[in-house]
Amino acid sequence: MKPVRKGWITWPPVIIVRYWLHQSNTYMNFVELFHRWLLEILVFIPAFFLFNDTSSILMSVIYAFIISHTASAVFNGHIFAMLCHDLFWLSVYKDKRKFYLYVDEMNARLERKAPKYMAGAVFFGSLARGEFRVTSDMDIRFVAKDGFINGVLTAHLVFVERWHSLLSGFPLDIYMFQQEAEIRRKMDVENEHPVSIYNCGEKIGRVLPETRSYSEFKKQYDVVTIDGQ
């Protein structure tokens, strides 16, 4: 996420409300939107029936939407990325080594799971350039293999990683991509020096030839991670 502009838009209540309302719905592709809204509906339906006995249909819909959308913001959002990058209130990953330890653990999780529906996981931005600040977050994109089912499964793995980052307090900015055109439209590939922390097949090398391996990245910036290397 980019730093917010100066003025009223930087006020904490404005940032929080904007985050709650938007939740990057205009940024996601239709596959990830399908997954996110499916999860919201699964929360919305029982919440609606919970209030339907004591409230009007309209108020039940409003209450259920508030609950389901808030749950989405908390459990399927980027709360700590917002706090660290936009509000500067809270970051438990201000230490560079601790930050990179989390990245290394994510790399280990992906290698252990070895999801065959995913072409790879690539991170971008200042982290990929070896630049770390106390307000740094991790901009990572999971790239799905071709096909709708592969996309949905990758979107679900993105959700799992968001859960993990929430429980860890890690500032993670993560989405699912599927097509090269989307990657290059939404990310500044040429200047953001992408780094792959998981690769399955030839798709990543084909659509992102600029990508470096995670081992190359660690050697280039002398990153000390969980294995002490």
FENRA-V890677 format. One record per pair of residues at least 24 apart in sequence whose ideal C-beta (glycine too) atoms are under 6 Angstrom apart, sorted by the first residue. I is the first residue (numbers start at 1). J is the second residue. Records with the same first field share a line. If there is no record, write none. Layout:
I->J ; J
This chain:
1->85 ; 173
4->86
12->87
15->86
19->82
20->73
23->73 ; 77
31->151 ; 155
32->155 ; 176
35->152 ; 155
36->76
40->68 ; 72
43->68 ; 71
44->68
76->159 ; 162
78->173
80->169 ; 171
81->137 ; 171 ; 172 ; 173
84->135 ; 137 ; 171
85->135 ; 137
92->169
93->170
94->134
96->132
97->224
100->223 ; 225
101->225 ; 226
102->170
104->225 ; 226
107->197 ; 214
110->198
117->145 ; 150 ; 153 ; 154
118->142 ; 144 ; 154 ; 200
119->143 ; 145 ; 201 ; 203 ; 204
120->196 ; 198 ; 199 ; 204
121->197 ; 198
122->194 ; 196 ; 211
123->195
124->187 ; 192 ; 194
125->192
128->192 ; 193 ; 195
129->193
130->221
137->171 ; 173
138->172
139->173
140->174
141->175 ; 177
142->176
143->177
144->178
151->178
180->207
